[in-house]
């Protein structure tokens, strides 16, 4: 997970924009613009206030930016995992769900589901996988393939909100 904080939420939010974005820019996968926009809503006394401001920044952003945010996430056990190019947070999250221990049959099913999902929606399947089994994840992809594109975009954004809350909680744990 993320490195321990050098500051509290309150002290970080009292600081400058550059330090704020440097500390929080990676919470939303490869999307420092979320922290940049959330900075405007300072000050924050709690992780809850900070997270709400970050999620609100995503909610106010244009649809194209929201889709880009979803596309910034790696496929589950996908090419980024194989290439070793995922962020440390994503690696830990996927490992916690056992996605690095798929059998050859499970890996083939997951690749097929990822391909079908991306072809249908134009972005990768996103799910907060911490605490889930790889079987639950594959079943969720299968079920969500029946959604329409707007429902699925909103579901991905909701899952990203869950992921980022877990990341912030880990960053600012006592």
GUNU-11014 format. One record per residue (C-alpha): residue number from 0; x, y, z. Coordinates in steps of 0.1 Angstrom, whole numbers, plus 5000, padded with zeros to 4 digits. Each point is the difference from the previous one (the first is absolute). Layout:
! residues N
+-----+------+------+------+
| seq |    u |    v |    w |
+-----+------+------+------+
| NUM |    X |    Y |    Z |
...
+-----+------+------+------+
END
This chain:
! residues 174
+-----+------+------+------+
| seq |    u |    v |    w |
+-----+------+------+------+
|   0 | 5000 | 5000 | 5000 |
|   1 | 5010 | 5037 | 5000 |
|   2 | 5029 | 5012 | 5020 |
|   3 | 4993 | 5013 | 5035 |
|   4 | 4991 | 5037 | 5001 |
|   5 | 5025 | 5026 | 5010 |
|   6 | 4972 | 5023 | 5010 |
|   7 | 4965 | 4998 | 5014 |
|   8 | 4970 | 5007 | 4978 |
|   9 | 4996 | 5034 | 5018 |
|  10 | 5036 | 5010 | 4996 |
|  11 | 5002 | 4989 | 4964 |
|  12 | 4969 | 5020 | 4991 |
|  13 | 5015 | 5031 | 5016 |
|  14 | 5031 | 4997 | 4979 |
|  15 | 5007 | 5010 | 4964 |
|  16 | 4984 | 4985 | 4969 |
|  17 | 5032 | 4984 | 4987 |
|  18 | 5005 | 4981 | 5033 |
|  19 | 4964 | 4990 | 5001 |
|  20 | 5000 | 4986 | 4965 |
|  21 | 5034 | 4983 | 5005 |
|  22 | 4986 | 4982 | 5030 |
|  23 | 4966 | 4991 | 4986 |
|  24 | 5003 | 5001 | 4963 |
|  25 | 5003 | 4962 | 4997 |
|  26 | 4970 | 4991 | 5021 |
|  27 | 4978 | 5001 | 4968 |
|  28 | 5019 | 4978 | 4976 |
|  29 | 5023 | 5021 | 4978 |
|  30 | 4976 | 5029 | 5004 |
|  31 | 5016 | 5028 | 5021 |
|  32 | 4974 | 5024 | 4986 |
|  33 | 4976 | 4987 | 5027 |
|  34 | 5023 | 5012 | 5028 |
|  35 | 5006 | 5033 | 4982 |
|  36 | 4963 | 5007 | 4998 |
|  37 | 4993 | 4987 | 5036 |
|  38 | 5027 | 5024 | 5013 |
|  39 | 4976 | 5029 | 4992 |
|  40 | 4975 | 4987 | 5026 |
|  41 | 5025 | 5002 | 5029 |
|  42 | 5004 | 4999 | 5029 |
|  43 | 4993 | 4964 | 5010 |
|  44 | 5000 | 4988 | 5036 |
|  45 | 4993 | 4963 | 4993 |
|  46 | 5006 | 4973 | 4974 |
|  47 | 4962 | 5000 | 4995 |
|  48 | 4999 | 5037 | 4990 |
|  49 | 5030 | 4995 | 4977 |
|  50 | 4985 | 4970 | 4983 |
|  51 | 4967 | 5017 | 4995 |
|  52 | 5017 | 5029 | 4983 |
|  53 | 5020 | 4977 | 4978 |
|  54 | 4969 | 4980 | 4990 |
|  55 | 4981 | 5033 | 4994 |
|  56 | 5028 | 5012 | 4977 |
|  57 | 4996 | 4968 | 4979 |
|  58 | 4962 | 5005 | 5000 |
|  59 | 5003 | 5036 | 4987 |
|  60 | 5024 | 4990 | 4973 |
|  61 | 4989 | 4996 | 4964 |
|  62 | 4990 | 4965 | 4988 |
|  63 | 5032 | 4998 | 4979 |
|  64 | 5021 | 5005 | 5032 |
|  65 | 4980 | 4974 | 5019 |
|  66 | 5006 | 4975 | 4972 |
|  67 | 5037 | 5008 | 4999 |
|  68 | 5001 | 4994 | 5038 |
|  69 | 4984 | 4966 | 4995 |
|  70 | 5025 | 4992 | 4972 |
|  71 | 5029 | 5010 | 5022 |
|  72 | 4993 | 4968 | 5021 |
|  73 | 5017 | 4968 | 4990 |
|  74 | 4981 | 4969 | 4989 |
|  75 | 4997 | 4975 | 5028 |
|  76 | 5029 | 4975 | 4995 |
|  77 | 5004 | 5015 | 4966 |
|  78 | 5029 | 5011 | 4979 |
|  79 | 5012 | 5026 | 5025 |
|  80 | 5003 | 4973 | 5027 |
|  81 | 5019 | 4977 | 4975 |
|  82 | 5024 | 5029 | 4991 |
|  83 | 5005 | 5011 | 5036 |
|  84 | 4989 | 5035 | 4992 |
|  85 | 4971 | 5004 | 5025 |
|  86 | 5003 | 5025 | 5029 |
|  87 | 5009 | 4985 | 5035 |
|  88 | 4964 | 5006 | 5012 |
|  89 | 4986 | 4981 | 4970 |
|  90 | 5024 | 4971 | 5005 |
|  91 | 4991 | 4997 | 5037 |
|  92 | 4963 | 5002 | 4993 |
|  93 | 5001 | 4973 | 4973 |
|  94 | 5022 | 4978 | 5020 |
|  95 | 4976 | 5002 | 5030 |
|  96 | 4973 | 4985 | 4978 |
|  97 | 5023 | 4972 | 4988 |
|  98 | 5001 | 5012 | 4964 |
|  99 | 5037 | 4993 | 4998 |
| 100 | 4992 | 4963 | 5009 |
| 101 | 4975 | 4992 | 4972 |
| 102 | 5001 | 4965 | 4986 |
| 103 | 5006 | 4999 | 4962 |
| 104 | 4962 | 4995 | 4995 |
| 105 | 4991 | 5029 | 5023 |
| 106 | 5026 | 5022 | 4982 |
| 107 | 4985 | 4991 | 4967 |
| 108 | 4964 | 5007 | 5012 |
| 109 | 5011 | 5034 | 5015 |
| 110 | 5018 | 5010 | 4968 |
| 111 | 4968 | 4991 | 4980 |
| 112 | 4978 | 5020 | 5024 |
| 113 | 5024 | 5030 | 5000 |
| 114 | 5000 | 4999 | 4961 |
| 115 | 4962 | 4998 | 4998 |
| 116 | 4995 | 5027 | 5026 |
| 117 | 5024 | 5024 | 4983 |
| 118 | 4985 | 4993 | 4966 |
| 119 | 4965 | 5007 | 5014 |
| 120 | 5007 | 5032 | 5020 |
| 121 | 5033 | 5014 | 4987 |
| 122 | 5017 | 5000 | 5034 |
| 123 | 5013 | 4974 | 5024 |
| 124 | 4979 | 4983 | 5027 |
| 125 | 5005 | 5017 | 5033 |
| 126 | 4992 | 4985 | 5034 |
| 127 | 5012 | 5005 | 5035 |
| 128 | 5015 | 4965 | 5003 |
| 129 | 5015 | 5001 | 5035 |
| 130 | 4982 | 4973 | 5020 |
| 131 | 4985 | 4983 | 4969 |
| 132 | 5009 | 4967 | 4985 |
| 133 | 5010 | 4997 | 4963 |
| 134 | 4969 | 4979 | 4995 |
| 135 | 4978 | 5028 | 5014 |
| 136 | 5018 | 5025 | 4977 |
| 137 | 4995 | 4979 | 4969 |
| 138 | 4964 | 4995 | 5008 |
| 139 | 4996 | 5037 | 5005 |
| 140 | 5015 | 5007 | 4965 |
| 141 | 4977 | 4975 | 4985 |
| 142 | 4970 | 5016 | 5017 |
| 143 | 5010 | 5036 | 4992 |
| 144 | 5003 | 4991 | 4963 |
| 145 | 4962 | 5003 | 4999 |
| 146 | 5000 | 5036 | 5010 |
| 147 | 4997 | 5030 | 4977 |
| 148 | 5029 | 5023 | 4994 |
| 149 | 4989 | 5028 | 5023 |
| 150 | 4991 | 4977 | 5028 |
| 151 | 5034 | 4983 | 4997 |
| 152 | 5019 | 5033 | 5000 |
| 153 | 4982 | 5011 | 5032 |
| 154 | 5007 | 4966 | 5015 |
| 155 | 5037 | 5003 | 4992 |
| 156 | 5001 | 5035 | 5015 |
| 157 | 4983 | 4987 | 5032 |
| 158 | 5026 | 4972 | 5001 |
| 159 | 5028 | 5025 | 4996 |
| 160 | 4986 | 5020 | 5029 |
| 161 | 5002 | 4968 | 5021 |
| 162 | 5035 | 4993 | 4989 |
| 163 | 5012 | 5035 | 5007 |
| 164 | 4984 | 5001 | 5035 |
| 165 | 5019 | 4968 | 5009 |
| 166 | 5032 | 5016 | 4987 |
| 167 | 4995 | 5032 | 5020 |
| 168 | 4992 | 4980 | 5031 |
| 169 | 5032 | 4981 | 4996 |
| 170 | 5020 | 5032 | 4993 |
| 171 | 4987 | 5017 | 5031 |
| 172 | 4997 | 4971 | 5024 |
| 173 | 5011 | 5008 | 5035 |
+-----+------+------+------+
END
